C-alpha cells in the first residue's frame, strides 16, 4: 500500500450513562492510503456513520487515535483542530437537512471561504461559480435560489461543492446516495469519481448498499456491531469473502445482471443489543459455524491473503459457484470449504 493519509487505531465511541453504556464503535483500526477509496459497509446500526463522525470529531471518540498526515487529531484542540479539519470534509446522509433552507446556494458553497477568509469579492464569486458548475448546478440560473427550492439530488451536489471549497485531501461520504433515486445515485457516483480524479481526493465511502460500494471502492471494510470483521481489496472480498457475515451480506445483495449466479444464503435473526453484546465473536449468535471457542475468544483481524484480513476463528475458503452453502460447521481450526 502507498503512504497512508489517514490512520485510525483502536477507535472507540461509547454513549449513555454508566451501567447503560452503548459501545457504538469498539476498537476499530484501519488505514486509508493517499488517493484510495475505502468503502465501509454493514447493517444499519453497526457503527459506520458514528465512525465517520468520530474521525471528524463531530462525535468525540472515547479512546483511540485518528492521525491525518501524521497529526493526531484526537490530541488537537482549538484552532489547531479547526485548521487540520479543513483537509478533511464530510458529506452527510440527508442532503436536504444538511443545508440551511434560508440561505442561497452560492452562499452555502461560499461559507467555508467566508469562515476562513480565503477569498472575497470577485475571486469568491469565481470560485463559487466554478464549484457549482463542476457539480452540475448552473450558477447563473440557480446560484441565487434557496436550498429549499432544490431536489434531493441537487442538494447533494451543492453539499459536494461546499465540501470541495477548502480543497480537502479527504472526503468522508456518509451514505451520500441512500436517500436518492437510482438514476440520481449513478449521477452522484460518477460525479464523485470525476472529482476524485480531478482533485486527487481520497475517499472514505460509507454505505449499506454493497453494489454501490463495489463499484466505487478500491478496498472494502465490513463492520458488525461496532467492530471490523473483514477488510480487503474490493474484487477479492466480493469474489471470495472470508467472514461468514460478509458472505451473508453478499448473498442478500440484489444483482442487476439476470445471468449472474445467485447466492441463496439468508442471515437469520436480529443483531444483538449493543447494550449487551455477545462475548467473544459478536457475530457468533447468528453464525451457523460458531463453536465454544467463538464464545470464549475474541478473534483478531488476521491476514488470510495479501492485504486481506478477517476477524474469524474459522475463516471461509470460498469457491464462488452457484448454489447454497454446504457443510455443517467447522471441525478444526483450519479454514472452511464453502462452495
C-alpha positions in Angstrom: 0.0 0.0 0.0 1.2 3.6 -0.7 1.7 6.2 2.1 -1.3 6.5 4.4 -3.2 9.7 4.5 -5.5 8.7 7.4 -4.6 6.2 10.1 -7.1 5.1 12.7 -6.0 3.0 15.7 -8.3 1.4 18.4 -11.1 3.9 17.8 -13.8 3.6 20.4 -17.0 5.6 20.8 -19.5 4.9 23.7 -22.8 6.6 24.6 -25.0 6.7 27.6 -24.7 6.8 31.4 -22.6 4.4 33.4 -24.3 1.0 33.6 -26.3 1.7 30.3 -23.4 2.5 28.0 -23.6 1.6 24.4 -20.4 0.8 22.5 -21.2 2.1 19.1 -17.6 1.7 17.8 -15.3 -0.7 19.6 -11.6 -0.8 18.8 -11.7 -0.1 15.1 -8.4 0.3 13.3 -7.7 0.9 9.6 -5.6 3.0 7.2 -6.6 4.9 4.1 -3.8 5.4 1.5 -3.4 8.6 -0.5 -5.7 8.6 -3.5 -7.6 5.5 -2.3 -11.3 4.9 -1.8 -12.1 2.8 1.2 -15.7 1.5 1.4 -17.2 0.9 4.9 -20.3 -1.3 4.9 -22.5 -3.2 7.3 -26.1 -3.4 8.6 -27.9 -0.4 9.9 -26.7 0.4 13.5 -23.3 -1.3 13.1 -21.4 1.9 13.7 -20.5 3.1 10.2 -21.7 6.6 10.5 -20.5 7.0 14.0 -17.1 6.0 12.8 -17.1 8.7 10.1 -18.4 11.4 12.6 -15.7 10.4 15.1 -13.0 10.9 12.6 -14.1 14.5 12.2 -14.8 14.7 15.9 -18.4 15.7 15.2 -18.8 12.9 17.8 -16.0 12.8 20.4 -14.1 9.5 20.5 -14.0 7.8 23.9 -10.5 6.5 23.2 -8.1 5.7 20.3 -6.3 7.9 17.8 -7.1 9.4 14.5 -4.0 10.6 12.6 -4.2 12.7 9.4 -0.9 13.3 7.6 1.0 12.5 10.7 -1.0 14.8 13.0 -3.1 13.2 15.8 -6.5 14.9 15.6 -7.7 13.3 18.8 -5.0 15.2 20.7 -5.5 18.5 18.9 -7.9 21.2 20.1 -9.0 24.8 19.4 -7.7 26.5 16.3 -5.2 23.7 15.6 -8.0 21.2 15.3 -10.1 23.5 13.2 -7.2 24.2 10.8 -6.4 20.5 10.4 -10.0 19.6 9.7 -10.0 21.8 6.6 -8.1 19.0 5.0 -11.0 16.6 5.6 -14.6 17.3 4.8 -17.8 15.3 5.3 -20.8 14.9 3.1 -23.8 13.9 5.2 -26.5 11.3 4.5 -29.6 13.6 4.3 -28.8 16.1 1.5 -31.8 18.4 2.4 -31.4 18.8 6.1 -27.6 19.3 5.8 -28.2 22.6 4.1 -29.7 25.8 5.6 -33.1 26.3 3.9 -32.8 30.1 4.5 -29.6 30.5 2.6 -28.9 30.8 -1.2 -26.9 28.1 -2.9 -23.9 30.3 -3.7 -23.8 31.5 -0.1 -23.9 27.9 1.2 -20.9 26.9 -1.0 -19.0 30.1 0.0 -19.5 29.6 3.7 -16.1 27.8 4.3 -14.3 30.5 2.3 -16.0 33.2 4.4 -15.2 31.4 7.7 -11.5 31.2 6.9 -11.4 34.4 4.8 -9.8 32.6 1.9 -11.5 34.7 -0.8 -13.5 37.9 -1.1 -15.2 39.9 -3.8 -14.8 38.8 -7.4 -12.4 35.9 -6.5 -15.0 34.5 -4.1 -17.7 34.6 -6.8 -15.5 33.0 -9.3 -14.6 30.1 -7.0 -18.2 29.5 -6.1 -19.4 29.6 -9.7 -16.6 27.2 -10.7 -17.6 24.7 -8.0 -21.3 24.9 -8.8 -20.5 24.3 -12.5 -18.3 21.3 -11.7 -21.1 19.6 -9.7 -23.7 20.3 -12.5 -25.5 23.3 -11.0 -25.8 26.4 -13.3 -24.6 29.3 -11.1 -26.4 31.9 -13.2 -29.8 30.1 -13.2 -29.7 28.5 -9.8 -27.0 30.2 -7.7 -29.4 32.6 -6.1 -32.1 30.1 -5.3 -32.6 28.9 -1.7 -31.7 25.4 -0.6 -35.4 24.6 0.0 -36.1 25.1 -3.7 -33.8 22.2 -4.8 -34.4 18.5 -5.2 -32.6 15.9 -3.1 -30.1 15.2 -5.8 -29.4 18.9 -6.4 -28.9 19.4 -2.7 -26.4 16.6 -2.6 -24.5 18.3 -5.4 -24.5 21.6 -3.5 -23.2 19.7 -0.4 -20.3 18.3 -2.5 -19.5 21.7 -3.9 -19.4 23.1 -0.3 -17.1 20.2 0.8 -14.7 21.0 -2.0 -14.5 24.7 -1.3 -11.5 24.3 1.0 -9.7 21.9 -1.4 -9.7 19.0 1.1 -7.5 15.9 0.7 -10.0 13.5 2.3 -13.8 13.3 1.8 -15.9 11.3 4.2 -19.1 10.3 2.3 -21.8 9.2 4.7 -24.5 7.3 2.8 -24.4 10.1 0.2 -26.7 8.2 -2.2 -29.0 6.2 0.1 -31.8 8.9 0.0 -31.7 9.3 -3.8 -33.4 7.7 -6.7 -31.3 5.0 -8.6 -30.8 7.2 -11.6 -29.6 10.1 -9.4 -27.4 7.8 -7.5 -25.5 6.9 -10.6 -25.0 10.6 -11.4 -23.6 11.4 -8.0 -21.3 8.4 -8.0 -20.0 9.3 -11.4 -19.5 12.9 -10.2 -17.5 11.7 -7.2 -15.3 9.6 -9.4 -14.6 12.6 -11.7 -13.9 14.9 -8.9 -11.6 12.4 -7.2 -9.5 12.2 -10.4 -9.5 16.0 -10.9 -8.7 17.0 -7.3 -6.6 13.9 -6.3 -9.1 13.1 -3.5 -9.0 10.3 -1.0 -12.5 8.9 -0.1 -14.0 7.1 2.9 -17.2 5.9 1.4 -19.8 4.7 4.0 -22.8 2.8 2.7 -25.0 -0.2 3.2 -25.5 -1.0 -0.5 -22.8 -3.5 -1.4 -23.3 -2.9 -5.2 -22.6 0.8 -4.8 -19.5 0.2 -2.6 -18.1 -2.4 -5.0 -18.3 0.0 -8.0 -16.6 2.9 -6.3 -14.1 1.4 -3.8 -10.5 0.1 -4.0 -10.8 -1.7 -0.7 -13.8 -2.6 1.5 -14.1 -2.8 5.3 -17.1 -4.7 6.8 -18.5 -3.7 10.2 -20.7 -5.7 12.6 -21.9 -4.4 15.9 -19.2 -1.8 16.3 -16.2 -3.9 15.2 -14.5 -4.6 11.9 -14.8 -8.2 10.8 -13.2 -8.1 7.4 -11.2 -5.8 5.2 -9.5 -6.3 1.9 -9.4 -5.4 -1.8 -12.9 -5.0 -3.3 -12.6 -7.6 -6.0 -11.1 -10.2 -3.7 -13.6 -9.6 -0.9 -16.6 -9.8 -3.3 -15.3 -12.9 -5.1 -14.1 -14.8 -2.0 -15.4 -13.4 1.3 -13.5 -14.9 4.2 -16.0 -14.0 7.0 -19.4 -15.7 7.2 -21.1 -12.3 7.8 -19.6 -10.9 4.7 -20.8 -13.9 2.7 -24.4 -13.5 4.1 -24.3 -9.8 3.2 -23.3 -10.6 -0.4 -26.0 -13.3 -0.5 -28.7 -10.8 0.4 -27.5 -8.2 -2.2 -29.5 -7.7 -5.4 -27.7 -8.3 -8.7 -28.6 -6.2 -11.7 -27.4 -8.9 -14.0 -30.1 -11.6 -14.5 -27.4 -14.0 -15.7 -25.2 -13.6 -12.6 -25.1 -16.7 -10.3 -27.4 -16.3 -7.3 -26.3 -16.8 -3.7 -29.1 -18.2 -1.6 -27.7 -17.7 1.9 -30.1 -15.9 4.2 -28.9 -14.5 7.5 -31.3 -15.4 10.3 -32.2 -13.4 13.4 -31.7 -9.9 14.5 -28.4 -8.3 15.6 -27.8 -8.5 19.4 -28.4 -5.4 21.5 -25.3 -3.1 21.7 -26.2 -2.7 25.4 -25.3 -6.3 26.0 -23.1 -7.6 23.1 -22.2 -11.3 23.0 -18.9 -12.4 24.4 -16.1 -13.4 22.1 -17.1 -13.0 18.4 -20.1 -10.7 18.3 -21.4 -12.5 15.2 -21.5 -15.9 16.8 -25.2 -15.7 17.9 -26.2 -15.6 14.2 -23.3 -17.7 12.7 -24.1 -21.3 11.6 -20.4 -22.2 12.1 -20.0 -20.9 15.7 -18.3 -23.1 18.3 -17.5 -22.7 22.0 -14.2 -21.1 21.0 -16.1 -18.3 19.4 -17.9 -17.6 22.7 -14.7 -17.6 24.7 -12.2 -15.9 22.5 -12.4 -12.6 20.6 -11.0 -13.1 17.1 -8.3 -10.6 16.0 -8.0 -9.3 12.4 -5.6 -11.8 10.8 -4.2 -11.7 7.3 -5.5 -14.6 5.2 -4.2 -13.3 1.9 -2.0 -10.3 0.9 -3.9 -7.2 2.0 -7.0 -9.3 3.1 -7.7 -9.6 6.8 -10.5 -11.2 8.7 -11.6 -11.5 12.3 -12.8 -15.0 12.5 -11.5 -18.2 14.1 -12.7 -20.2 11.1 -12.3 -18.1 8.0 -14.0 -19.3 4.9 -12.1 -20.6 1.9 -14.6 -19.9 -0.8 -15.1 -21.2 -4.4 -17.6 -19.0 -6.0 -20.2 -21.2 -7.7 -24.0 -21.2 -7.9 -25.9 -22.9 -5.2 -26.4 -22.8 -1.4 -23.6 -23.2 1.2 -22.8 -26.7 2.2 -21.2 -28.1 5.3 -22.4 -28.3 8.9 -19.7 -26.3 10.5 -16.0 -26.3 11.5 -14.4 -29.5 12.7 -11.0 -28.0 13.4 -9.0 -24.8 13.5 -8.4 -24.6 9.7 -10.5 -22.7 7.1 -13.8 -24.0 5.9 -14.5 -25.1 2.4 -17.8 -23.5 1.3 -19.0 -23.9 -2.3 
